[in-house]
């Protein structure tokens, strides 16, 4: 092989090697991008959530309507959620409000001792009532409001329940629509959560399909 032919062959081999390395780098870059994108994806959840300092609000949703699939303007909707105090300082829920409602009613003990949680189930808890004014401000406990019985104030291992109801909705709320609900805690401060209508957990009756669409 002559010198020019040898040099040409060497150049071709080098070019092929460079292309191969470039392809490997490109594939590695694509793979890294896919991993990063996957890592930043958030799993879909039904309820809204939020945190303020050590207080977490989890799975906040409006109970699915007992009649139909939407809440009409002027109606009331109970909230289901968990309020968790994950810190070491006792706190208390002092205010709940929404720009999509005339008022919010809270029934039960609103104290959140360190390491405990409150469960709003959408069902009557049977505890004393703390009525929030239309502005959403709560009455201070020093004003003579009855305190919750010892059973409601139980230790961290006991399930403690509260009832929160959004009254006088200002517009129709249908599945897929969220409303902002603001929770204010005595020490942690305020946090606003986007709250949707929860899933329909009631079994559908069989044999009542009616006319299909």
BELUR-V908183 format. One record per residue. N is the residue number from 1. RES is the residue in one letter. PSI is psi as a letter, one per 30 degrees, with the letter a starting at -180 (NA if undefined). BURIAL is + if it has 9 or more other ideal C-beta (glycine too) atoms within 8 Angstrom, else -. D_FIRST is the distance of its C-alpha to the first C-alpha in whole Angstrom. Layout:
n=N res=RES psi=PSI burial=BURIAL d_first=D_FIRST
n=N res=RES psi=PSI burial=BURIAL d_first=D_FIRST
This chain:
n=1 res=X psi=k burial=- d_first=0
n=2 res=X psi=l burial=- d_first=4
n=3 res=X psi=e burial=- d_first=7
n=4 res=X psi=e burial=- d_first=8
n=5 res=X psi=e burial=- d_first=6
n=6 res=X psi=e burial=+ d_first=6
n=7 res=X psi=e burial=- d_first=10
n=8 res=X psi=e burial=- d_first=11
n=9 res=X psi=e burial=+ d_first=10
n=10 res=X psi=e burial=- d_first=12
n=11 res=X psi=e burial=- d_first=15
n=12 res=X psi=e burial=- d_first=15
n=13 res=X psi=e burial=- d_first=16
n=14 res=X psi=e burial=- d_first=18
n=15 res=X psi=e burial=- d_first=20
n=16 res=X psi=e burial=- d_first=20
n=17 res=X psi=e burial=- d_first=22
n=18 res=X psi=e burial=- d_first=24
n=19 res=X psi=e burial=- d_first=25
n=20 res=X psi=e burial=- d_first=26
n=21 res=X psi=e burial=- d_first=28
n=22 res=X psi=e burial=- d_first=30
n=23 res=X psi=e burial=- d_first=31
n=24 res=X psi=e burial=- d_first=32
n=25 res=X psi=e burial=- d_first=34
n=26 res=X psi=e burial=- d_first=36
n=27 res=X psi=e burial=- d_first=37
n=28 res=X psi=e burial=- d_first=38
n=29 res=X psi=e burial=- d_first=40
n=30 res=X psi=e burial=- d_first=42
n=31 res=X psi=e burial=- d_first=43
n=32 res=X psi=e burial=- d_first=45
n=33 res=X psi=e burial=- d_first=46
n=34 res=X psi=e burial=- d_first=48
n=35 res=X psi=e burial=- d_first=49
n=36 res=X psi=e burial=- d_first=51
n=37 res=X psi=e burial=- d_first=52
n=38 res=X psi=e burial=- d_first=54
n=39 res=X psi=f burial=- d_first=55
n=40 res=X psi=f burial=- d_first=57
n=41 res=X psi=k burial=- d_first=58
n=42 res=X psi=k burial=- d_first=62
n=43 res=X psi=k burial=- d_first=64
n=44 res=X psi=k burial=- d_first=66
n=45 res=X psi=l burial=- d_first=70
n=46 res=X psi=e burial=- d_first=73
n=47 res=X psi=l burial=+ d_first=75
n=48 res=X psi=l burial=+ d_first=75
n=49 res=X psi=l burial=+ d_first=74
n=50 res=X psi=l burial=+ d_first=75
n=51 res=X psi=k burial=- d_first=75
n=52 res=X psi=j burial=+ d_first=77
n=53 res=X psi=c burial=- d_first=77
n=54 res=X psi=g burial=+ d_first=78
n=55 res=X psi=k burial=+ d_first=79
n=56 res=X psi=k burial=+ d_first=77
n=57 res=X psi=k burial=+ d_first=78
n=58 res=X psi=k burial=+ d_first=76
n=59 res=X psi=h burial=+ d_first=76
n=60 res=X psi=k burial=+ d_first=79
n=61 res=X psi=l burial=+ d_first=80
n=62 res=X psi=k burial=+ d_first=83
n=63 res=X psi=k burial=+ d_first=84
n=64 res=X psi=k burial=+ d_first=84
n=65 res=X psi=k burial=+ d_first=87
n=66 res=X psi=f burial=- d_first=89
n=67 res=X psi=k burial=- d_first=90
n=68 res=X psi=a burial=- d_first=87
n=69 res=X psi=g burial=- d_first=84
n=70 res=X psi=l burial=+ d_first=85
n=71 res=X psi=k burial=+ d_first=87
n=72 res=X psi=l burial=- d_first=89
n=73 res=X psi=k burial=- d_first=90
n=74 res=X psi=f burial=- d_first=93
n=75 res=X psi=l burial=- d_first=92
n=76 res=X psi=k burial=- d_first=92
n=77 res=X psi=k burial=+ d_first=89
n=78 res=X psi=k burial=+ d_first=88
n=79 res=X psi=k burial=+ d_first=85
n=80 res=X psi=k burial=+ d_first=83
n=81 res=X psi=l burial=+ d_first=81
n=82 res=X psi=k burial=+ d_first=81
n=83 res=X psi=k burial=+ d_first=82
n=84 res=X psi=k burial=+ d_first=81
n=85 res=X psi=j burial=+ d_first=81
n=86 res=X psi=g burial=- d_first=78
n=87 res=X psi=a burial=+ d_first=80
n=88 res=X psi=g burial=- d_first=82
n=89 res=X psi=k burial=- d_first=85
n=90 res=X psi=k burial=- d_first=87
n=91 res=X psi=a burial=+ d_first=87
n=92 res=X psi=k burial=+ d_first=89
n=93 res=X psi=j burial=+ d_first=88
n=94 res=X psi=f burial=+ d_first=91
n=95 res=X psi=k burial=+ d_first=90
n=96 res=X psi=k burial=+ d_first=88
n=97 res=X psi=l burial=+ d_first=88
n=98 res=X psi=k burial=+ d_first=86
n=99 res=X psi=f burial=- d_first=86
n=100 res=X psi=g burial=+ d_first=86
n=101 res=X psi=l burial=+ d_first=89
n=102 res=X psi=e burial=- d_first=93
n=103 res=X psi=l burial=+ d_first=93
n=104 res=X psi=k burial=+ d_first=92
n=105 res=X psi=k burial=+ d_first=94
n=106 res=X psi=k burial=+ d_first=93
n=107 res=X psi=k burial=+ d_first=95
n=108 res=X psi=a burial=+ d_first=95
n=109 res=X psi=k burial=+ d_first=94
n=110 res=X psi=g burial=+ d_first=91
n=111 res=X psi=k burial=- d_first=91
n=112 res=X psi=i burial=+ d_first=87
n=113 res=X psi=l burial=- d_first=88
n=114 res=X psi=k burial=+ d_first=85
n=115 res=X psi=g burial=- d_first=83
n=116 res=X psi=l burial=+ d_first=84
n=117 res=X psi=l burial=+ d_first=84
n=118 res=X psi=k burial=+ d_first=86
n=119 res=X psi=j burial=+ d_first=85
n=120 res=X psi=j burial=+ d_first=86
n=121 res=X psi=f burial=- d_first=87
n=122 res=X psi=g burial=- d_first=88
n=123 res=X psi=l burial=- d_first=91
n=124 res=X psi=k burial=- d_first=95
n=125 res=X psi=f burial=+ d_first=95
n=126 res=X psi=g burial=- d_first=98
n=127 res=X psi=l burial=+ d_first=98
n=128 res=X psi=l burial=+ d_first=100
n=129 res=X psi=k burial=- d_first=99
n=130 res=X psi=j burial=+ d_first=98
n=131 res=X psi=k burial=- d_first=98
n=132 res=X psi=k burial=+ d_first=95
n=133 res=X psi=l burial=- d_first=97
n=134 res=X psi=f burial=- d_first=95
n=135 res=X psi=f burial=- d_first=93
n=136 res=X psi=g burial=+ d_first=92
n=137 res=X psi=k burial=- d_first=94
n=138 res=X psi=l burial=+ d_first=95
n=139 res=X psi=k burial=- d_first=98
n=140 res=X psi=k burial=- d_first=98
n=141 res=X psi=f burial=- d_first=99
n=142 res=X psi=f burial=- d_first=102
n=143 res=X psi=g burial=- d_first=104
n=144 res=X psi=g burial=- d_first=105
n=145 res=X psi=k burial=+ d_first=103
n=146 res=X psi=k burial=- d_first=103
n=147 res=X psi=l burial=- d_first=101
n=148 res=X psi=k burial=+ d_first=99
n=149 res=X psi=l burial=- d_first=101
n=150 res=X psi=e burial=- d_first=99
n=151 res=X psi=e burial=- d_first=97
n=152 res=X psi=f burial=+ d_first=95
n=153 res=X psi=g burial=+ d_first=94
n=154 res=X psi=l burial=- d_first=93
n=155 res=X psi=l burial=- d_first=90
n=156 res=X psi=f burial=- d_first=87
n=157 res=X psi=f burial=- d_first=87
n=158 res=X psi=k burial=- d_first=89
n=159 res=X psi=k burial=- d_first=88
n=160 res=X psi=k burial=+ d_first=89
n=161 res=X psi=l burial=+ d_first=90
n=162 res=X psi=l burial=+ d_first=91
n=163 res=X psi=k burial=+ d_first=91
n=164 res=X psi=k burial=+ d_first=90
n=165 res=X psi=k burial=+ d_first=91
n=166 res=X psi=k burial=+ d_first=89
n=167 res=X psi=k burial=+ d_first=93
n=168 res=X psi=h burial=- d_first=93
n=169 res=X psi=k burial=+ d_first=89
n=170 res=X psi=f burial=- d_first=89
n=171 res=X psi=l burial=- d_first=87
n=172 res=X psi=k burial=- d_first=86
n=173 res=X psi=j burial=+ d_first=83
n=174 res=X psi=l burial=- d_first=81
n=175 res=X psi=k burial=- d_first=78
n=176 res=X psi=f burial=- d_first=75
n=177 res=X psi=k burial=- d_first=77
n=178 res=X psi=l burial=- d_first=77
n=179 res=X psi=k burial=+ d_first=80
n=180 res=X psi=k burial=+ d_first=80
n=181 res=X psi=k burial=+ d_first=82
n=182 res=X psi=k burial=+ d_first=83
n=183 res=X psi=k burial=+ d_first=84
n=184 res=X psi=k burial=+ d_first=86
n=185 res=X psi=k burial=+ d_first=86
n=186 res=X psi=e burial=- d_first=89
n=187 res=X psi=e burial=- d_first=86
n=188 res=X psi=f burial=+ d_first=83
n=189 res=X psi=a burial=- d_first=83
n=190 res=X psi=l burial=+ d_first=82
n=191 res=X psi=k burial=+ d_first=79
n=192 res=X psi=k burial=+ d_first=79
n=193 res=X psi=k burial=+ d_first=77
n=194 res=X psi=j burial=- d_first=76
n=195 res=X psi=k burial=+ d_first=78
n=196 res=X psi=l burial=+ d_first=78
n=197 res=X psi=k burial=+ d_first=80
n=198 res=X psi=l burial=+ d_first=79
n=199 res=X psi=l burial=- d_first=78
n=200 res=X psi=j burial=- d_first=81
n=201 res=X psi=f burial=- d_first=81
n=202 res=X psi=k burial=- d_first=84
n=203 res=X psi=k burial=- d_first=84
n=204 res=X psi=k burial=- d_first=84
n=205 res=X psi=k burial=- d_first=87
n=206 res=X psi=l burial=- d_first=86
n=207 res=X psi=g burial=- d_first=87
n=208 res=X psi=h burial=- d_first=88
n=209 res=X psi=e burial=- d_first=85
n=210 res=X psi=a burial=- d_first=87
n=211 res=X psi=k burial=- d_first=85
n=212 res=X psi=l burial=- d_first=81
n=213 res=X psi=NA burial=- d_first=80
